[in-house]
Amino acid sequence: MVEKAGEELQCKSLTSRDNDPINRAYLNFMGDDGSYSYLLLVEPGRRWIFSDQVSEVHPLEVVVKET
């Protein structure tokens, strides 16, 4: 699921931080280093560090503005 979402974002020119490959085992920061704004992609059910909360899937619309 993370790989597919990452591929779709990359097709829209929203790359991973440092152009790292998308990896379902890691936190994947998607966005522009210059803006310091990121989307964080993780697999559903991943437990958040220092929490009992787990990640969930939710619909999301992203608007990317070229500068």
DSSP file (Angstrom, degrees, kcal/mol; ACC not computed):
  #  RESIDUE AA STRUCTURE BP1 BP2  ACC     N-H-->O    O-->H-N    N-H-->O    O-->H-N    TCO  KAPPA ALPHA  PHI   PSI    X-CA   Y-CA   Z-CA
    1    1 A M     >        0   0    0      0, 0.0     4,-2.2     0, 0.0     5,-0.2   0.000 360.0 360.0 360.0 -43.9    0.0    0.0    0.0
    2    2 A V  H  >  +     0   0    0      1,-0.2     4,-2.8     2,-0.2     5,-0.2   0.904 360.0  53.1 -64.0 -41.6    2.8    2.5    0.9
    3    3 A E  H  > S+     0   0    0      2,-0.2     4,-2.5     1,-0.2    -1,-0.2   0.916 109.7  48.0 -61.6 -42.9    4.7    1.7   -2.3
    4    4 A K  H  > S+     0   0    0      2,-0.2     4,-2.3     1,-0.2    -1,-0.2   0.933 113.5  46.6 -64.7 -46.3    1.6    2.4   -4.5
    5    5 A A  H  X S+     0   0    0     -4,-2.2     4,-2.3     1,-0.2    -2,-0.2   0.913 113.2  50.2 -61.8 -42.7    0.8    5.7   -2.7
    6    6 A G  H  X S+     0   0    0     -4,-2.8     4,-2.5     1,-0.2    -2,-0.2   0.897 109.5  50.7 -62.0 -41.6    4.5    6.7   -3.0
    7    7 A E  H  X S+     0   0    0     -4,-2.5     4,-1.9     2,-0.2    -1,-0.2   0.907 109.9  50.2 -63.1 -42.2    4.6    5.9   -6.7
    8    8 A E  H  X S+     0   0    0     -4,-2.3     4,-0.7     2,-0.2    -2,-0.2   0.910 112.2  47.1 -63.8 -41.9    1.5    8.0   -7.3
    9    9 A L  H ><>S+     0   0    0     -4,-2.3     5,-2.5     1,-0.2     3,-0.8   0.899 110.3  52.5 -65.7 -40.1    3.0   11.0   -5.4
   10   10 A Q  H ><5S+     0   0    0     -4,-2.5     3,-1.7     1,-0.3    -1,-0.2   0.842 102.5  58.9 -65.8 -32.5    6.2   10.6   -7.3
   11   11 A C  H 3<5S+     0   0    0     -4,-1.9    -1,-0.3     1,-0.3    -2,-0.2   0.753 105.1  51.4 -65.0 -23.2    4.3   10.7  -10.6
   12   12 A K  T <<5S-     0   0    0     -3,-0.8    -1,-0.3    -4,-0.7    -2,-0.2   0.133 126.7-103.2 -98.6  18.2    3.0   14.1   -9.4
   13   13 A S  T < 5S+     0   0    0     -3,-1.7     2,-0.8     1,-0.2    -3,-0.2   0.705  82.9 130.3  68.0  23.7    6.6   15.3   -8.7
   14   14 A L      < -     0   0    0     -5,-2.5    -1,-0.2    -6,-0.1    -2,-0.2  -0.861  40.9-173.8-105.5  96.6    6.3   14.9   -5.0
   15   15 A T        -     0   0    0     -2,-0.8    16,-2.7     1,-0.1     2,-0.1  -0.360  27.2 -95.0 -92.0 166.6    9.4   12.9   -4.2
   16   16 A S  B >   -A   30   0A   0      4,-0.3     3,-2.5    14,-0.3    14,-0.3  -0.441  56.2 -82.6 -75.3 154.3   10.7   11.3   -1.0
   17   17 A R  G >  S+     0   0    0     12,-3.2     3,-1.7     1,-0.3    -1,-0.1  -0.332 118.0   3.5 -57.9 134.9   13.1   13.2    1.2
   18   18 A D  G 3  S-     0   0    0      1,-0.3    -1,-0.3    -3,-0.1    -2,-0.1   0.649 120.5 -85.0  61.0  17.0   16.6   12.8   -0.2
   19   19 A N  G <  S+     0   0    0     -3,-2.5    -1,-0.3     1,-0.2    -2,-0.2   0.789  76.8 168.6  55.6  30.2   15.1   10.8   -3.1
   20   20 A D    <   -     0   0    0     -3,-1.7    -4,-0.3     1,-0.1    -1,-0.2  -0.415  41.4-100.3 -67.5 148.4   15.2    7.7   -0.9
   21   21 A P        -     0   0    0      0, 0.0     2,-0.3     0, 0.0    -1,-0.1  -0.395  41.4-100.3 -67.2 149.4   13.3    4.7   -2.2
   22   22 A I        -     0   0    0    -19,-0.1     2,-0.4    -3,-0.1   -19,-0.1  -0.548  44.4-174.2 -70.3 131.4    9.9    4.1   -0.7
   23   23 A N    >   -     0   0    0     -2,-0.3     3,-1.6     3,-0.1    -3,-0.0  -0.988  25.7-149.6-135.1 123.4   10.1    1.3    1.9
   24   24 A R  T 3  S+     0   0    0     -2,-0.4    19,-0.5     1,-0.3    -1,-0.1   0.677  97.6  58.7 -67.1 -16.2    7.1   -0.2    3.6
   25   25 A A  T 3  S+     0   0    0     17,-0.1    -1,-0.3     2,-0.1     2,-0.2   0.564 105.4  55.5 -87.4  -8.8    9.2   -0.9    6.8
   26   26 A Y  S <  S-     0   0    0     -3,-1.6     2,-0.5    15,-0.0    17,-0.2  -0.649  92.0 -94.0-119.0 171.1   10.2    2.7    7.3
   27   27 A L        -     0   0    0     -2,-0.2     2,-0.7    15,-0.1    15,-0.2  -0.785  41.9-153.5 -78.7 127.0    8.7    6.2    7.8
   28   28 A N  E     - B   0  41A   0     13,-2.1    13,-2.9    -2,-0.5     2,-0.6  -0.915   3.1-157.1-111.2 110.2    8.7    7.7    4.3
   29   29 A F  E     - B   0  40A   0     -2,-0.7   -12,-3.2    11,-0.2     2,-0.5  -0.777  11.2-167.7 -88.2 118.9    8.8   11.5    4.3
   30   30 A M  E     +AB  16  39A   0      9,-3.3     9,-2.9    -2,-0.6     2,-0.3  -0.929  39.5  62.7-110.5 125.5    7.4   12.8    1.0
   31   31 A G  E    S- B   0  38A   0    -16,-2.7     2,-0.5    -2,-0.5     7,-0.2  -0.916  82.7 -49.6 152.9-176.7    7.9   16.5    0.1
   32   32 A D  E >>> - B   0  37A   0      5,-0.5     3,-1.2    -2,-0.3     4,-1.1  -0.767  33.2-146.4 -94.0 124.6   10.3   19.3   -0.7
   33   33 A D  T 345S+     0   0    0     -2,-0.5     3,-0.2     1,-0.3    -1,-0.1   0.837  98.4  59.9 -56.8 -33.1   13.3   19.8    1.6
   34   34 A G  T 345S+     0   0    0      1,-0.2    -1,-0.3     2,-0.1    -2,-0.0   0.752 107.0  44.0 -69.8 -24.1   13.1   23.5    0.9
   35   35 A S  T <45S-     0   0    0     -3,-1.2    -1,-0.2     2,-0.2    -2,-0.2   0.670  92.4-140.9 -94.9 -17.4    9.6   23.9    2.3
   36   36 A Y  T  <5 +     0   0    0     -4,-1.1     2,-0.5    -3,-0.2    -3,-0.1   0.763  62.9 123.6  59.3  26.7   10.0   21.7    5.4
   37   37 A S  E   < +B   32   0A   0     -5,-0.7    -5,-0.5     2,-0.0     2,-0.3  -0.978  37.5 174.2-117.2 128.8    6.5   20.4    4.8
   38   38 A Y  E     -B   31   0A   0     -2,-0.5     2,-0.4    -7,-0.2    -7,-0.2  -0.940  32.3-139.3-135.0 153.0    6.1   16.6    4.4
   39   39 A L  E     -B   30   0A   0     -9,-2.9    -9,-3.3    -2,-0.3     2,-0.6  -0.910  27.2-141.8 -99.8 140.4    3.6   13.9    4.1
   40   40 A L  E     -B   29   0A   0     -2,-0.4     2,-0.5   -11,-0.2   -11,-0.2  -0.919  14.3-163.5-109.9 115.3    4.5   10.9    6.1
   41   41 A L  E     +B   28   0A   0    -13,-2.9   -13,-2.1    -2,-0.6     2,-0.3  -0.859  20.1 154.3-101.6 127.4    3.7    7.5    4.5
   42   42 A V        -     0   0    0     -2,-0.5   -15,-0.1   -15,-0.2   -17,-0.1  -0.950  47.1 -90.5-141.7 161.9    3.6    4.3    6.6
   43   43 A E    >   -     0   0    0    -19,-0.5     3,-1.5    -2,-0.3    12,-0.2  -0.447  52.3 -96.7 -69.9 145.2    1.9    1.0    6.4
   44   44 A P  T 3  S+     0   0    0      0, 0.0    12,-0.2     0, 0.0    -1,-0.1  -0.358 110.1  29.4 -59.5 142.1   -1.5    0.7    8.0
   45   45 A G  T 3  S+     0   0    0     10,-2.3     2,-0.3     1,-0.3    11,-0.1   0.423  81.3 144.8  87.9  -1.4   -1.4   -0.8   11.5
   46   46 A R    <   -     0   0    0     -3,-1.5     9,-2.5     8,-0.1     2,-0.3  -0.554  50.6-125.7 -72.0 130.7    2.1    0.5   12.2
   47   47 A R  B     -C   54   0B   0     -2,-0.3     7,-0.2     7,-0.2     2,-0.2  -0.612  23.7-122.5 -77.7 132.7    2.5    1.5   15.9
   48   48 A W    >   -     0   0    0      5,-2.6     3,-1.5    -2,-0.3     5,-0.1  -0.515  34.0 -97.1 -75.4 142.5    3.7    5.0   16.4
   49   49 A I  T 3  S+     0   0    0      1,-0.3    -1,-0.1    -2,-0.2     3,-0.1  -0.322 107.4   9.6 -59.6 137.2    6.9    5.5   18.4
   50   50 A F  T 3  S+     0   0    0      1,-0.2     2,-0.3    -3,-0.1    -1,-0.3   0.751 120.0  83.5  63.4  28.1    6.2    6.3   22.1
   51   51 A S  S <  S-     0   0    0     -3,-1.5    -1,-0.2     2,-0.1     0, 0.0  -0.982  73.7-136.9-152.5 159.9    2.5    5.5   21.7
   52   52 A D  S    S+     0   0    0     -2,-0.3     2,-0.1    -3,-0.1    -3,-0.1   0.419  74.8 111.3 -94.2  -1.9   -0.1    2.8   21.7
   53   53 A Q        -     0   0    0     -5,-0.1    -5,-2.6    -4,-0.1     2,-0.3  -0.433  55.1-153.2 -72.9 144.3   -1.7    4.4   18.6
   54   54 A V  B     -C   47   0B   0     -7,-0.2    -7,-0.2    -2,-0.1    -8,-0.1  -0.886  24.4 -98.9-117.4 153.6   -1.5    2.6   15.3
   55   55 A S        -     0   0    0     -9,-2.5   -10,-2.3    -2,-0.3     2,-0.3  -0.341  39.3-165.2 -69.7 149.9   -1.6    4.1   11.8
   56   56 A E        -     0   0    0    -12,-0.2     2,-0.5   -11,-0.1    -1,-0.0  -0.892  22.7-109.5-131.9 160.4   -4.9    4.1    9.9
   57   57 A V        +     0   0    0     -2,-0.3   -14,-0.0   -12,-0.0     0, 0.0  -0.809  41.0 167.8 -92.7 130.7   -6.0    4.7    6.3
   58   58 A H        -     0   0    0     -2,-0.5     2,-0.1     2,-0.0    -2,-0.0  -0.989  40.4-100.2-139.1 147.1   -7.9    7.9    5.6
   59   59 A P        -     0   0    0      0, 0.0     2,-0.3     0, 0.0     0, 0.0  -0.388  44.9-176.8 -65.0 146.6   -8.9    9.6    2.4
   60   60 A L        -     0   0    0     -2,-0.1     2,-0.5     2,-0.0    -2,-0.0  -0.994  20.7-157.4-148.8 137.0   -6.6   12.6    1.6
   61   61 A E        -     0   0    0     -2,-0.3     2,-0.5     2,-0.0     0, 0.0  -0.978  14.8-164.2-115.1 129.5   -6.5   15.2   -1.1
   62   62 A V        -     0   0    0     -2,-0.5     2,-0.6     2,-0.0    -2,-0.0  -0.954   6.0-162.6-117.4 128.2   -3.2   16.9   -1.8
   63   63 A V        -     0   0    0     -2,-0.5     2,-0.5     2,-0.0    -2,-0.0  -0.951   9.2-161.2-109.7 120.4   -2.8   20.1   -3.7
   64   64 A V        -     0   0    0     -2,-0.6     2,-0.5   -52,-0.0    -2,-0.0  -0.894   2.1-159.9-105.5 125.4    0.7   20.7   -4.9
   65   65 A K        -     0   0    0     -2,-0.5     2,-0.3     2,-0.0    -2,-0.0  -0.904  13.2-135.6-106.8 125.6    1.6   24.3   -5.9
   66   66 A E              0   0    0     -2,-0.5    -2,-0.0     1,-0.1     0, 0.0  -0.611 360.0 360.0 -78.8 137.4    4.6   24.9   -8.2
   67   67 A T              0   0    0     -2,-0.3    -1,-0.1     0, 0.0    -2,-0.0   0.359 360.0 360.0-121.7 360.0    6.8   27.8   -7.1
